[in-house]
Amino acid sequence: MGIATQATRFMSEWLELVQTGKYAEAEAEMLAETDRGEGFFPLNEVRASFYEKWGDALSGVADASAKYQAAELNWRQWASCSTSGGEGTARMVDVQRVVKKLEALNADR
């Protein structure tokens, strides 16, 4: 089995958990799969999407807020890796979407 096949197999395992709403069970595998090693940013866009969707699935304000904060951090890191101003501006759309979710969540308190 080649490396790409192994990676796809492992990634599909945690993705299957996510598709059934089992984010807590999928988190450790997702973090391991998206870690690119010391000195490199992880796959922030994958992590950000994971945490944003997990936050969307939660009903508790504190729980959702923690996931949205993790999503915001990862979206910001993703935007900071841009190679041009236009690309960075485009990537900030994701950051602003999550910030709005956090603001709406906190407004309900």
Gaussian input, Z-matrix of N, CA and C with variables (Angstrom, degrees):
# hf/3-21g

backbone

0 1
 N
 C     1     B1
 C     2     B2     1     A1
 N     3     B3     2     A2     1     D1
 C     4     B4     3     A3     2     D2
 C     5     B5     4     A4     3     D3
 N     6     B6     5     A5     4     D4
 C     7     B7     6     A6     5     D5
 C     8     B8     7     A7     6     D6
 N     9     B9     8     A8     7     D7
 C    10    B10     9     A9     8     D8
 C    11    B11    10    A10     9     D9
 N    12    B12    11    A11    10    D10
 C    13    B13    12    A12    11    D11
 C    14    B14    13    A13    12    D12
 N    15    B15    14    A14    13    D13
 C    16    B16    15    A15    14    D14
 C    17    B17    16    A16    15    D15
 N    18    B18    17    A17    16    D16
 C    19    B19    18    A18    17    D17
 C    20    B20    19    A19    18    D18
 N    21    B21    20    A20    19    D19
 C    22    B22    21    A21    20    D20
 C    23    B23    22    A22    21    D21
 N    24    B24    23    A23    22    D22
 C    25    B25    24    A24    23    D23
 C    26    B26    25    A25    24    D24
 N    27    B27    26    A26    25    D25
 C    28    B28    27    A27    26    D26
 C    29    B29    28    A28    27    D27
 N    30    B30    29    A29    28    D28
 C    31    B31    30    A30    29    D29
 C    32    B32    31    A31    30    D30
 N    33    B33    32    A32    31    D31
 C    34    B34    33    A33    32    D32
 C    35    B35    34    A34    33    D33
 N    36    B36    35    A35    34    D34
 C    37    B37    36    A36    35    D35
 C    38    B38    37    A37    36    D36
 N    39    B39    38    A38    37    D37
 C    40    B40    39    A39    38    D38
 C    41    B41    40    A40    39    D39
 N    42    B42    41    A41    40    D40
 C    43    B43    42    A42    41    D41
 C    44    B44    43    A43    42    D42
 N    45    B45    44    A44    43    D43
 C    46    B46    45    A45    44    D44
 C    47    B47    46    A46    45    D45
 N    48    B48    47    A47    46    D46
 C    49    B49    48    A48    47    D47
 C    50    B50    49    A49    48    D48
 N    51    B51    50    A50    49    D49
 C    52    B52    51    A51    50    D50
 C    53    B53    52    A52    51    D51
 N    54    B54    53    A53    52    D52
 C    55    B55    54    A54    53    D53
 C    56    B56    55    A55    54    D54
 N    57    B57    56    A56    55    D55
 C    58    B58    57    A57    56    D56
 C    59    B59    58    A58    57    D57
 N    60    B60    59    A59    58    D58
 C    61    B61    60    A60    59    D59
 C    62    B62    61    A61    60    D60
 N    63    B63    62    A62    61    D61
 C    64    B64    63    A63    62    D62
 C    65    B65    64    A64    63    D63
 N    66    B66    65    A65    64    D64
 C    67    B67    66    A66    65    D65
 C    68    B68    67    A67    66    D66
 N    69    B69    68    A68    67    D67
 C    70    B70    69    A69    68    D68
 C    71    B71    70    A70    69    D69
 N    72    B72    71    A71    70    D70
 C    73    B73    72    A72    71    D71
 C    74    B74    73    A73    72    D72
 N    75    B75    74    A74    73    D73
 C    76    B76    75    A75    74    D74
 C    77    B77    76    A76    75    D75
 N    78    B78    77    A77    76    D76
 C    79    B79    78    A78    77    D77
 C    80    B80    79    A79    78    D78
 N    81    B81    80    A80    79    D79
 C    82    B82    81    A81    80    D80
 C    83    B83    82    A82    81    D81
 N    84    B84    83    A83    82    D82
 C    85    B85    84    A84    83    D83
 C    86    B86    85    A85    84    D84
 N    87    B87    86    A86    85    D85
 C    88    B88    87    A87    86    D86
 C    89    B89    88    A88    87    D87
 N    90    B90    89    A89    88    D88
 C    91    B91    90    A90    89    D89
 C    92    B92    91    A91    90    D90
 N    93    B93    92    A92    91    D91
 C    94    B94    93    A93    92    D92
 C    95    B95    94    A94    93    D93
 N    96    B96    95    A95    94    D94
 C    97    B97    96    A96    95    D95
 C    98    B98    97    A97    96    D96
 N    99    B99    98    A98    97    D97
 C   100   B100    99    A99    98    D98
 C   101   B101   100   A100    99    D99
 N   102   B102   101   A101   100   D100
 C   103   B103   102   A102   101   D101
 C   104   B104   103   A103   102   D102
 N   105   B105   104   A104   103   D103
 C   106   B106   105   A105   104   D104
 C   107   B107   106   A106   105   D105
 N   108   B108   107   A107   106   D106
 C   109   B109   108   A108   107   D107
 C   110   B110   109   A109   108   D108
 N   111   B111   110   A110   109   D109
 C   112   B112   111   A111   110   D110
 C   113   B113   112   A112   111   D111
 N   114   B114   113   A113   112   D112
 C   115   B115   114   A114   113   D113
 C   116   B116   115   A115   114   D114
 N   117   B117   116   A116   115   D115
 C   118   B118   117   A117   116   D116
 C   119   B119   118   A118   117   D117
 N   120   B120   119   A119   118   D118
 C   121   B121   120   A120   119   D119
 C   122   B122   121   A121   120   D120
 N   123   B123   122   A122   121   D121
 C   124   B124   123   A123   122   D122
 C   125   B125   124   A124   123   D123
 N   126   B126   125   A125   124   D124
 C   127   B127   126   A126   125   D125
 C   128   B128   127   A127   126   D126
 N   129   B129   128   A128   127   D127
 C   130   B130   129   A129   128   D128
 C   131   B131   130   A130   129   D129
 N   132   B132   131   A131   130   D130
 C   133   B133   132   A132   131   D131
 C   134   B134   133   A133   132   D132
 N   135   B135   134   A134   133   D133
 C   136   B136   135   A135   134   D134
 C   137   B137   136   A136   135   D135
 N   138   B138   137   A137   136   D136
 C   139   B139   138   A138   137   D137
 C   140   B140   139   A139   138   D138
 N   141   B141   140   A140   139   D139
 C   142   B142   141   A141   140   D140
 C   143   B143   142   A142   141   D141
 N   144   B144   143   A143   142   D142
 C   145   B145   144   A144   143   D143
 C   146   B146   145   A145   144   D144
 N   147   B147   146   A146   145   D145
 C   148   B148   147   A147   146   D146
 C   149   B149   148   A148   147   D147
 N   150   B150   149   A149   148   D148
 C   151   B151   150   A150   149   D149
 C   152   B152   151   A151   150   D150
 N   153   B153   152   A152   151   D151
 C   154   B154   153   A153   152   D152
 C   155   B155   154   A154   153   D153
 N   156   B156   155   A155   154   D154
 C   157   B157   156   A156   155   D155
 C   158   B158   157   A157   156   D156
 N   159   B159   158   A158   157   D157
 C   160   B160   159   A159   158   D158
 C   161   B161   160   A160   159   D159
 N   162   B162   161   A161   160   D160
 C   163   B163   162   A162   161   D161
 C   164   B164   163   A163   162   D162
 N   165   B165   164   A164   163   D163
 C   166   B166   165   A165   164   D164
 C   167   B167   166   A166   165   D165
 N   168   B168   167   A167   166   D166
 C   169   B169   168   A168   167   D167
 C   170   B170   169   A169   168   D168
 N   171   B171   170   A170   169   D169
 C   172   B172   171   A171   170   D170
 C   173   B173   172   A172   171   D171
 N   174   B174   173   A173   172   D172
 C   175   B175   174   A174   173   D173
 C   176   B176   175   A175   174   D174
 N   177   B177   176   A176   175   D175
 C   178   B178   177   A177   176   D176
 C   179   B179   178   A178   177   D177
 N   180   B180   179   A179   178   D178
 C   181   B181   180   A180   179   D179
 C   182   B182   181   A181   180   D180
 N   183   B183   182   A182   181   D181
 C   184   B184   183   A183   182   D182
 C   185   B185   184   A184   183   D183
 N   186   B186   185   A185   184   D184
 C   187   B187   186   A186   185   D185
 C   188   B188   187   A187   186   D186
 N   189   B189   188   A188   187   D187
 C   190   B190   189   A189   188   D188
 C   191   B191   190   A190   189   D189
 N   192   B192   191   A191   190   D190
 C   193   B193   192   A192   191   D191
 C   194   B194   193   A193   192   D192
 N   195   B195   194   A194   193   D193
 C   196   B196   195   A195   194   D194
 C   197   B197   196   A196   195   D195
 N   198   B198   197   A197   196   D196
 C   199   B199   198   A198   197   D197
 C   200   B200   199   A199   198   D198
 N   201   B201   200   A200   199   D199
 C   202   B202   201   A201   200   D200
 C   203   B203   202   A202   201   D201
 N   204   B204   203   A203   202   D202
 C   205   B205   204   A204   203   D203
 C   206   B206   205   A205   204   D204
 N   207   B207   206   A206   205   D205
 C   208   B208   207   A207   206   D206
 C   209   B209   208   A208   207   D207
 N   210   B210   209   A209   208   D208
 C   211   B211   210   A210   209   D209
 C   212   B212   211   A211   210   D210
 N   213   B213   212   A212   211   D211
 C   214   B214   213   A213   212   D212
 C   215   B215   214   A214   213   D213
 N   216   B216   215   A215   214   D214
 C   217   B217   216   A216   215   D215
 C   218   B218   217   A217   216   D216
 N   219   B219   218   A218   217   D217
 C   220   B220   219   A219   218   D218
 C   221   B221   220   A220   219   D219
 N   222   B222   221   A221   220   D220
 C   223   B223   222   A222   221   D221
 C   224   B224   223   A223   222   D222
 N   225   B225   224   A224   223   D223
 C   226   B226   225   A225   224   D224
 C   227   B227   226   A226   225   D225
 N   228   B228   227   A227   226   D226
 C   229   B229   228   A228   227   D227
 C   230   B230   229   A229   228   D228
 N   231   B231   230   A230   229   D229
 C   232   B232   231   A231   230   D230
 C   233   B233   232   A232   231   D231
 N   234   B234   233   A233   232   D232
 C   235   B235   234   A234   233   D233
 C   236   B236   235   A235   234   D234
 N   237   B237   236   A236   235   D235
 C   238   B238   237   A237   236   D236
 C   239   B239   238   A238   237   D237
 N   240   B240   239   A239   238   D238
 C   241   B241   240   A240   239   D239
 C   242   B242   241   A241   240   D240
 N   243   B243   242   A242   241   D241
 C   244   B244   243   A243   242   D242
 C   245   B245   244   A244   243   D243
 N   246   B246   245   A245   244   D244
 C   247   B247   246   A246   245   D245
 C   248   B248   247   A247   246   D246
 N   249   B249   248   A248   247   D247
 C   250   B250   249   A249   248   D248
 C   251   B251   250   A250   249   D249
 N   252   B252   251   A251   250   D250
 C   253   B253   252   A252   251   D251
 C   254   B254   253   A253   252   D252
 N   255   B255   254   A254   253   D253
 C   256   B256   255   A255   254   D254
 C   257   B257   256   A256   255   D255
 N   258   B258   257   A257   256   D256
 C   259   B259   258   A258   257   D257
 C   260   B260   259   A259   258   D258
 N   261   B261   260   A260   259   D259
 C   262   B262   261   A261   260   D260
 C   263   B263   262   A262   261   D261
 N   264   B264   263   A263   262   D262
 C   265   B265   264   A264   263   D263
 C   266   B266   265   A265   264   D264
 N   267   B267   266   A266   265   D265
 C   268   B268   267   A267   266   D266
 C   269   B269   268   A268   267   D267
 N   270   B270   269   A269   268   D268
 C   271   B271   270   A270   269   D269
 C   272   B272   271   A271   270   D270
 N   273   B273   272   A272   271   D271
 C   274   B274   273   A273   272   D272
 C   275   B275   274   A274   273   D273
 N   276   B276   275   A275   274   D274
 C   277   B277   276   A276   275   D275
 C   278   B278   277   A277   276   D276
 N   279   B279   278   A278   277   D277
 C   280   B280   279   A279   278   D278
 C   281   B281   280   A280   279   D279
 N   282   B282   281   A281   280   D280
 C   283   B283   282   A282   281   D281
 C   284   B284   283   A283   282   D282
 N   285   B285   284   A284   283   D283
 C   286   B286   285   A285   284   D284
 C   287   B287   286   A286   285   D285
 N   288   B288   287   A287   286   D286
 C   289   B289   288   A288   287   D287
 C   290   B290   289   A289   288   D288
 N   291   B291   290   A290   289   D289
 C   292   B292   291   A291   290   D290
 C   293   B293   292   A292   291   D291
 N   294   B294   293   A293   292   D292
 C   295   B295   294   A294   293   D293
 C   296   B296   295   A295   294   D294
 N   297   B297   296   A296   295   D295
 C   298   B298   297   A297   296   D296
 C   299   B299   298   A298   297   D297
 N   300   B300   299   A299   298   D298
 C   301   B301   300   A300   299   D299
 C   302   B302   301   A301   300   D300
 N   303   B303   302   A302   301   D301
 C   304   B304   303   A303   302   D302
 C   305   B305   304   A304   303   D303
 N   306   B306   305   A305   304   D304
 C   307   B307   306   A306   305   D305
 C   308   B308   307   A307   306   D306
 N   309   B309   308   A308   307   D307
 C   310   B310   309   A309   308   D308
 C   311   B311   310   A310   309   D309
 N   312   B312   311   A311   310   D310
 C   313   B313   312   A312   311   D311
 C   314   B314   313   A313   312   D312
 N   315   B315   314   A314   313   D313
 C   316   B316   315   A315   314   D314
 C   317   B317   316   A316   315   D315
 N   318   B318   317   A317   316   D316
 C   319   B319   318   A318   317   D317
 C   320   B320   319   A319   318   D318
 N   321   B321   320   A320   319   D319
 C   322   B322   321   A321   320   D320
 C   323   B323   322   A322   321   D321
 N   324   B324   323   A323   322   D322
 C   325   B325   324   A324   323   D323
 C   326   B326   325   A325   324   D324

   B1=1.4526
   B2=1.5252
   B3=1.3177
   B4=1.4541
   B5=1.5185
   B6=1.3276
   B7=1.4646
   B8=1.5230
   B9=1.3110
   B10=1.4713
   B11=1.5291
   B12=1.3171
   B13=1.4671
   B14=1.5208
   B15=1.3353
   B16=1.4566
   B17=1.5217
   B18=1.3422
   B19=1.4573
   B20=1.5192
   B21=1.3071
   B22=1.4624
   B23=1.5191
   B24=1.3335
   B25=1.4624
   B26=1.5209
   B27=1.3523
   B28=1.4601
   B29=1.5239
   B30=1.3260
   B31=1.4475
   B32=1.5194
   B33=1.3075
   B34=1.4537
   B35=1.5192
   B36=1.3310
   B37=1.4666
   B38=1.5288
   B39=1.3354
   B40=1.4616
   B41=1.5239
   B42=1.3206
   B43=1.4671
   B44=1.5276
   B45=1.3182
   B46=1.4642
   B47=1.5285
   B48=1.3236
   B49=1.4611
   B50=1.5256
   B51=1.3269
   B52=1.4651
   B53=1.5189
   B54=1.3111
   B55=1.4624
   B56=1.5211
   B57=1.3171
   B58=1.4651
   B59=1.5259
   B60=1.3559
   B61=1.4589
   B62=1.5129
   B63=1.3221
   B64=1.4663
   B65=1.5357
   B66=1.3231
   B67=1.4644
   B68=1.5195
   B69=1.3164
   B70=1.4687
   B71=1.5238
   B72=1.3226
   B73=1.4642
   B74=1.5306
   B75=1.3179
   B76=1.4699
   B77=1.5246
   B78=1.3301
   B79=1.4697
   B80=1.5253
   B81=1.3012
   B82=1.4707
   B83=1.5227
   B84=1.3239
   B85=1.4697
   B86=1.5223
   B87=1.3240
   B88=1.4609
   B89=1.5215
   B90=1.3306
   B91=1.4654
   B92=1.5284
   B93=1.3202
   B94=1.4673
   B95=1.5255
   B96=1.3220
   B97=1.4647
   B98=1.5268
   B99=1.3276
   B100=1.4587
   B101=1.5245
   B102=1.3232
   B103=1.4661
   B104=1.5241
   B105=1.3216
   B106=1.4646
   B107=1.5234
   B108=1.3102
   B109=1.4516
   B110=1.5197
   B111=1.3092
   B112=1.4566
   B113=1.5275
   B114=1.3263
   B115=1.4497
   B116=1.5156
   B117=1.3122
   B118=1.4636
   B119=1.5229
   B120=1.3369
   B121=1.4566
   B122=1.5281
   B123=1.3279
   B124=1.4716
   B125=1.5249
   B126=1.2906
   B127=1.4642
   B128=1.5311
   B129=1.3319
   B130=1.4665
   B131=1.5110
   B132=1.3381
   B133=1.4641
   B134=1.5220
   B135=1.3284
   B136=1.4621
   B137=1.5198
   B138=1.3314
   B139=1.4673
   B140=1.5270
   B141=1.3191
   B142=1.4625
   B143=1.5258
   B144=1.3024
   B145=1.4590
   B146=1.5265
   B147=1.3265
   B148=1.4685
   B149=1.5300
   B150=1.3435
   B151=1.4670
   B152=1.5235
   B153=1.3177
   B154=1.4664
   B155=1.5262
   B156=1.3144
   B157=1.4690
   B158=1.5260
   B159=1.3256
   B160=1.4704
   B161=1.5216
   B162=1.3205
   B163=1.4586
   B164=1.5199
   B165=1.3265
   B166=1.4735
   B167=1.5270
   B168=1.3324
   B169=1.4644
   B170=1.5316
   B171=1.3199
   B172=1.4616
   B173=1.5193
   B174=1.3230
   B175=1.4556
   B176=1.5269
   B177=1.3191
   B178=1.4600
   B179=1.5164
   B180=1.3297
   B181=1.4584
   B182=1.5240
   B183=1.3184
   B184=1.4692
   B185=1.5218
   B186=1.3189
   B187=1.4640
   B188=1.5249
   B189=1.3251
   B190=1.4618
   B191=1.5217
   B192=1.3088
   B193=1.4602
   B194=1.5232
   B195=1.3132
   B196=1.4693
   B197=1.5295
   B198=1.3121
   B199=1.4711
   B200=1.5258
   B201=1.3472
   B202=1.4575
   B203=1.5322
   B204=1.3336
   B205=1.4612
   B206=1.5267
   B207=1.3277
   B208=1.4699
   B209=1.5283
   B210=1.3211
   B211=1.4684
   B212=1.5214
   B213=1.3296
   B214=1.4657
   B215=1.5290
   B216=1.3206
   B217=1.4640
   B218=1.5268
   B219=1.3211
   B220=1.4662
   B221=1.5167
   B222=1.3457
   B223=1.4631
   B224=1.5268
   B225=1.3465
   B226=1.4717
   B227=1.5289
   B228=1.3293
   B229=1.4617
   B230=1.5283
   B231=1.3086
   B232=1.4600
   B233=1.5238
   B234=1.3303
   B235=1.4639
   B236=1.5269
   B237=1.3250
   B238=1.4722
   B239=1.5256
   B240=1.3168
   B241=1.4709
   B242=1.5235
   B243=1.3069
   B244=1.4636
   B245=1.5201
   B246=1.3090
   B247=1.4623
   B248=1.5268
   B249=1.3242
   B250=1.4610
   B251=1.5211
   B252=1.3099
   B253=1.4617
   B254=1.5164
   B255=1.3214
   B256=1.4614
   B257=1.5181
   B258=1.3163
   B259=1.4621
   B260=1.5282
   B261=1.3281
   B262=1.4633
   B263=1.5160
   B264=1.3223
   B265=1.4630
   B266=1.5218
   B267=1.3092
   B268=1.4702
   B269=1.5233
   B270=1.3102
   B271=1.4650
   B272=1.5272
   B273=1.3224
   B274=1.4626
   B275=1.5232
   B276=1.3171
   B277=1.4687
   B278=1.5309
   B279=1.3214
   B280=1.4690
   B281=1.5260
   B282=1.3295
   B283=1.4685
   B284=1.5177
   B285=1.3179
   B286=1.4631
   B287=1.5294
   B288=1.3290
   B289=1.4663
   B290=1.5317
   B291=1.3339
   B292=1.4664
   B293=1.5302
   B294=1.3163
   B295=1.4721
   B296=1.5310
   B297=1.3269
   B298=1.4681
   B299=1.5314
   B300=1.3167
   B301=1.4683
   B302=1.5253
   B303=1.3376
   B304=1.4662
   B305=1.5147
   B306=1.3135
   B307=1.4515
   B308=1.5191
   B309=1.3262
   B310=1.4618
   B311=1.5164
   B312=1.3076
   B313=1.4690
   B314=1.5188
   B315=1.3272
   B316=1.4534
   B317=1.5249
   B318=1.3226
   B319=1.4587
   B320=1.5194
   B321=1.3300
   B322=1.4654
   B323=1.5240
   B324=1.3030
   B325=1.4786
   B326=1.4806
   A1=107.94
   A2=117.97
   A3=122.61
   A4=112.07
   A5=115.48
   A6=121.10
   A7=110.78
   A8=117.10
   A9=120.00
   A10=110.70
   A11=116.32
   A12=120.04
   A13=110.32
   A14=117.24
   A15=120.73
   A16=110.85
   A17=116.65
   A18=120.24
   A19=110.81
   A20=116.74
   A21=120.53
   A22=110.81
   A23=116.24
   A24=120.19
   A25=110.82
   A26=117.18
   A27=120.26
   A28=111.01
   A29=116.93
   A30=119.82
   A31=110.01
   A32=117.09
   A33=118.62
   A34=111.45
   A35=117.50
   A36=119.71
   A37=110.88
   A38=117.80
   A39=118.03
   A40=111.31
   A41=117.07
   A42=119.03
   A43=111.34
   A44=116.61
   A45=119.79
   A46=110.40
   A47=117.06
   A48=120.32
   A49=110.86
   A50=116.65
   A51=121.03
   A52=110.60
   A53=117.12
   A54=120.50
   A55=112.48
   A56=116.47
   A57=119.95
   A58=111.84
   A59=116.29
   A60=120.65
   A61=115.27
   A62=118.42
   A63=122.07
   A64=110.04
   A65=115.00
   A66=121.13
   A67=112.19
   A68=117.25
   A69=120.03
   A70=111.12
   A71=116.35
   A72=120.56
   A73=111.49
   A74=116.80
   A75=121.67
   A76=113.12
   A77=117.31
   A78=120.59
   A79=113.98
   A80=118.79
   A81=120.62
   A82=111.46
   A83=116.77
   A84=120.39
   A85=111.17
   A86=116.50
   A87=120.60
   A88=110.14
   A89=116.97
   A90=120.45
   A91=111.22
   A92=116.06
   A93=119.97
   A94=111.15
   A95=116.74
   A96=121.05
   A97=112.60
   A98=117.16
   A99=119.99
   A100=112.95
   A101=117.41
   A102=121.75
   A103=108.75
   A104=116.22
   A105=119.83
   A106=112.34
   A107=117.91
   A108=120.86
   A109=113.32
   A110=114.36
   A111=121.52
   A112=111.27
   A113=115.15
   A114=120.44
   A115=114.71
   A116=116.95
   A117=121.30
   A118=109.28
   A119=115.09
   A120=118.23
   A121=107.95
   A122=117.29
   A123=118.28
   A124=109.06
   A125=116.57
   A126=120.80
   A127=107.36
   A128=114.34
   A129=121.10
   A130=113.84
   A131=117.30
   A132=118.27
   A133=111.29
   A134=117.40
   A135=121.01
   A136=109.53
   A137=115.98
   A138=120.11
   A139=111.23
   A140=116.64
   A141=120.16
   A142=111.19
   A143=116.41
   A144=120.65
   A145=110.80
   A146=116.18
   A147=121.77
   A148=110.28
   A149=116.23
   A150=119.49
   A151=112.71
   A152=117.22
   A153=119.02
   A154=110.58
   A155=116.76
   A156=119.63
   A157=111.21
   A158=116.89
   A159=120.49
   A160=109.12
   A161=117.31
   A162=120.78
   A163=111.53
   A164=116.13
   A165=120.25
   A166=111.67
   A167=116.21
   A168=120.75
   A169=113.00
   A170=117.34
   A171=120.65
   A172=111.70
   A173=115.77
   A174=119.43
   A175=111.81
   A176=118.09
   A177=121.01
   A178=111.63
   A179=117.00
   A180=121.77
   A181=111.36
   A182=117.95
   A183=121.07
   A184=111.07
   A185=116.63
   A186=120.36
   A187=111.23
   A188=116.83
   A189=120.90
   A190=110.29
   A191=117.23
   A192=121.49
   A193=111.30
   A194=117.27
   A195=120.98
   A196=111.04
   A197=117.27
   A198=120.39
   A199=110.89
   A200=116.59
   A201=119.37
   A202=111.02
   A203=117.31
   A204=119.79
   A205=110.47
   A206=117.04
   A207=120.52
   A208=110.38
   A209=116.62
   A210=120.66
   A211=110.20
   A212=116.70
   A213=120.17
   A214=111.04
   A215=117.18
   A216=120.69
   A217=111.23
   A218=116.35
   A219=119.93
   A220=112.26
   A221=117.88
   A222=118.78
   A223=110.25
   A224=117.92
   A225=120.90
   A226=110.63
   A227=116.68
   A228=119.37
   A229=110.17
   A230=117.55
   A231=122.48
   A232=109.64
   A233=116.93
   A234=120.75
   A235=110.93
   A236=116.84
   A237=119.66
   A238=112.41
   A239=117.45
   A240=121.30
   A241=112.03
   A242=117.12
   A243=121.14
   A244=110.42
   A245=114.52
   A246=119.84
   A247=112.65
   A248=116.94
   A249=120.13
   A250=108.97
   A251=115.37
   A252=120.07
   A253=112.92
   A254=115.79
   A255=119.51
   A256=111.93
   A257=115.65
   A258=119.90
   A259=110.33
   A260=116.22
   A261=120.05
   A262=111.94
   A263=116.04
   A264=120.49
   A265=110.58
   A266=116.49
   A267=120.34
   A268=110.92
   A269=116.93
   A270=119.80
   A271=112.35
   A272=117.46
   A273=120.54
   A274=111.91
   A275=117.96
   A276=121.06
   A277=109.44
   A278=116.61
   A279=120.81
   A280=110.60
   A281=116.32
   A282=121.03
   A283=109.72
   A284=116.52
   A285=120.62
   A286=112.26
   A287=117.48
   A288=120.84
   A289=110.32
   A290=116.05
   A291=120.14
   A292=110.58
   A293=117.36
   A294=120.49
   A295=109.78
   A296=116.89
   A297=120.50
   A298=111.28
   A299=116.93
   A300=120.49
   A301=110.03
   A302=116.90
   A303=120.54
   A304=111.39
   A305=116.94
   A306=120.57
   A307=111.47
   A308=117.39
   A309=121.18
   A310=111.26
   A311=115.66
   A312=120.73
   A313=110.62
   A314=116.54
   A315=121.43
   A316=112.35
   A317=117.81
   A318=121.52
   A319=111.39
   A320=116.13
   A321=121.16
   A322=112.60
   A323=117.89
   A324=120.62
   A325=111.81
   D1=126.84
   D2=-178.96
   D3=-75.24
   D4=166.05
   D5=-179.00
   D6=-60.53
   D7=-44.24
   D8=-179.31
   D9=-61.96
   D10=-39.80
   D11=178.84
   D12=-65.93
   D13=-42.02
   D14=178.54
   D15=-63.20
   D16=-44.63
   D17=179.91
   D18=-61.93
   D19=-43.08
   D20=178.68
   D21=-63.05
   D22=-40.29
   D23=179.61
   D24=-63.02
   D25=-47.24
   D26=-178.82
   D27=-67.13
   D28=-43.70
   D29=-179.44
   D30=-63.37
   D31=-37.48
   D32=-179.60
   D33=-67.16
   D34=-26.90
   D35=178.48
   D36=-65.05
   D37=-48.38
   D38=-179.90
   D39=-74.32
   D40=-30.03
   D41=176.12
   D42=-65.09
   D43=-36.49
   D44=176.67
   D45=-63.31
   D46=-39.30
   D47=176.77
   D48=-62.99
   D49=-42.46
   D50=178.82
   D51=-62.28
   D52=-41.75
   D53=-178.67
   D54=-62.84
   D55=-22.31
   D56=177.19
   D57=-101.66
   D58=11.39
   D59=176.16
   D60=79.79
   D61=14.24
   D62=-177.59
   D63=-96.83
   D64=63.23
   D65=-176.28
   D66=-63.84
   D67=-43.32
   D68=-178.57
   D69=-59.79
   D70=-40.05
   D71=179.44
   D72=-71.07
   D73=-28.70
   D74=-176.89
   D75=-86.09
   D76=-19.33
   D77=-170.42
   D78=-57.69
   D79=-49.31
   D80=-177.15
   D81=-61.12
   D82=-42.95
   D83=178.51
   D84=-65.59
   D85=-40.55
   D86=179.32
   D87=-62.86
   D88=-45.19
   D89=-179.67
   D90=-62.13
   D91=-41.47
   D92=178.94
   D93=-65.21
   D94=-42.34
   D95=-177.87
   D96=-69.31
   D97=-27.55
   D98=-175.84
   D99=-98.80
   D100=2.37
   D101=177.43
   D102=-82.95
   D103=123.20
   D104=-178.45
   D105=-102.83
   D106=9.24
   D107=176.14
   D108=97.62
   D109=167.18
   D110=-177.49
   D111=-60.94
   D112=135.75
   D113=178.99
   D114=90.18
   D115=-4.68
   D116=-179.95
   D117=-123.59
   D118=143.57
   D119=171.61
   D120=-65.11
   D121=145.83
   D122=172.61
   D123=-69.76
   D124=-179.43
   D125=175.65
   D126=-76.30
   D127=78.76
   D128=-172.82
   D129=-59.08
   D130=-36.20
   D131=-177.58
   D132=-65.66
   D133=-32.86
   D134=177.67
   D135=-71.79
   D136=-46.89
   D137=179.48
   D138=-61.70
   D139=-43.85
   D140=-179.05
   D141=-61.32
   D142=-45.98
   D143=179.51
   D144=-62.13
   D145=-42.60
   D146=178.81
   D147=-57.14
   D148=-52.36
   D149=-176.73
   D150=-69.41
   D151=-34.68
   D152=177.44
   D153=-65.05
   D154=-44.85
   D155=179.47
   D156=-66.42
   D157=-35.93
   D158=176.92
   D159=-64.20
   D160=-43.98
   D161=177.25
   D162=-60.06
   D163=-40.38
   D164=178.27
   D165=-61.75
   D166=-30.57
   D167=-175.96
   D168=-83.49
   D169=-12.85
   D170=-176.36
   D171=-92.26
   D172=148.30
   D173=178.65
   D174=-103.85
   D175=-23.67
   D176=179.40
   D177=-75.63
   D178=131.69
   D179=-176.11
   D180=-60.58
   D181=-47.62
   D182=-177.75
   D183=-63.71
   D184=-43.48
   D185=-179.98
   D186=-64.95
   D187=-47.06
   D188=-179.42
   D189=-64.49
   D190=-39.99
   D191=179.98
   D192=-60.06
   D193=-43.11
   D194=179.59
   D195=-63.03
   D196=-40.22
   D197=179.86
   D198=-70.62
   D199=-39.84
   D200=177.85
   D201=-65.38
   D202=-35.90
   D203=177.57
   D204=-64.85
   D205=-40.16
   D206=176.13
   D207=-64.53
   D208=-39.26
   D209=177.98
   D210=-64.46
   D211=-45.65
   D212=-179.68
   D213=-59.62
   D214=-45.92
   D215=178.79
   D216=-57.12
   D217=-46.78
   D218=-178.49
   D219=-69.53
   D220=-37.35
   D221=176.12
   D222=-65.11
   D223=-38.13
   D224=178.42
   D225=-64.31
   D226=-42.61
   D227=178.33
   D228=-63.89
   D229=-39.44
   D230=177.75
   D231=-60.96
   D232=-44.63
   D233=179.55
   D234=-65.55
   D235=-35.34
   D236=-177.45
   D237=-69.34
   D238=-16.48
   D239=179.33
   D240=-87.15
   D241=4.91
   D242=-179.31
   D243=-63.75
   D244=150.58
   D245=-179.24
   D246=-103.38
   D247=0.44
   D248=176.04
   D249=-150.70
   D250=161.09
   D251=179.64
   D252=-62.42
   D253=-40.80
   D254=179.78
   D255=-64.09
   D256=-41.10
   D257=178.81
   D258=-64.58
   D259=-43.46
   D260=178.97
   D261=-62.77
   D262=-41.57
   D263=177.83
   D264=-61.82
   D265=-43.40
   D266=179.13
   D267=-63.31
   D268=-40.65
   D269=-179.06
   D270=-70.22
   D271=-23.08
   D272=178.40
   D273=-68.95
   D274=-15.61
   D275=176.41
   D276=-58.70
   D277=-40.32
   D278=178.81
   D279=-64.96
   D280=-42.15
   D281=178.33
   D282=-59.93
   D283=-49.50
   D284=-177.19
   D285=-63.38
   D286=-34.55
   D287=177.56
   D288=-61.27
   D289=-44.90
   D290=-178.60
   D291=-71.32
   D292=-37.68
   D293=176.90
   D294=-59.20
   D295=-41.76
   D296=178.18
   D297=-63.74
   D298=-37.82
   D299=177.14
   D300=-64.14
   D301=-41.70
   D302=177.88
   D303=-64.83
   D304=-42.62
   D305=178.61
   D306=-62.28
   D307=-43.31
   D308=178.74
   D309=-65.00
   D310=-39.01
   D311=179.19
   D312=-64.16
   D313=-44.39
   D314=-178.36
   D315=-74.21
   D316=-24.49
   D317=177.62
   D318=-68.23
   D319=-25.95
   D320=-179.83
   D321=-77.99
   D322=-8.39
   D323=-178.23
   D324=-76.99

